[in-house]
Amino acid sequence: MTSGEILEVLKAYESPMIESVELFDYYKGKNIQSGKKSLGFRIVYRSRERTLTDSEVETLHGNLVAYLLNKTSGELRG
C-alpha cells in the first residue's frame, strides 16, 4: 500500500473525536526491512463539547491502531 492509501484508511475511521490526521514522517532505509517503510502520523483528538480524558484518548487511539493494522496488515515498530 502507498502512504496515501494508508492515510485514507486512517481518515475513514469514523469518530467525532478525531479532528485531523496527517502524515509527518516517511522513512525507508537503514534499520527498516527491505520492501517495507516506516510511517509516522499526527492525529489530533478533540471534542467540541468537553475536554477528553486520558482514558478516552488512549482507548480511541488503541482502537484506531487496531483498525489500521487490521486493514493494512501493517505492524508497529518498537
N, C-alpha and C positions, 0 to 999 in steps of 0.2 A: 504494500500500500504506500501511496505517496504521503508526505506530511500533510498536504492539503486535504486528502481524503480522511486522514485521522482527525484533523481539526474539525471537519464536518461531522464526523461521528460524535465528537465531544459536544459540538453545538446542537446536535439533535437530541441530546439528553434533556428530557423535559423536567424543569424545576423552576419555579418562580424565584428561587433564591440564587440562581446563577445569573449574574449581571453581564459578565463578559468572559470570553475565552480567547486567548491569543497565543500563538507560537512565539517563544522568545529565544529558543536555542535549538540548533540542528548541528549534530556532530557525527562524522564518520571518520574513522582512523584508528590511531593507537588506542589500545585497550577496549576496542569495540570489535566484536566478531565480524569476520568478513561477510558481506552481504546484509549486514544489519546497520542500524543507525540509532542514535540517541536523540530523543526529542524532549524539550522542556516546554511546558505550557504554563501560562499565567492565568489563573482562574480567580475571578472576583465574585465572592459570595456576598449578597446583600439583601435585606428586606426593606421595603419602603415603609412598613408599618412599625418595626421594632428592631432592637438590637438582637442579633443572633447570638446564641450561646456557643461556647466552645464545643460542647457535645453535639449540638445540631450540625455545626460545620464539619466536625470530624466524621459524623455519620454520613452526611451528604457526600463528602469527599471520598470516603471509603466506598460508598455505593457507586459513585461516578467512576472511580478507578476500576472496580469490578466489572462494570458495564463496558468500559473501554477495552479491558483485557479480553473479555468475552467476545466482543465484536471484532477485534483485530488479531487475536491470538498473539498479542504482544506480551512482553514481560517487563517487570520493574527491575531497574538496576539498583543494586545495593549500595 
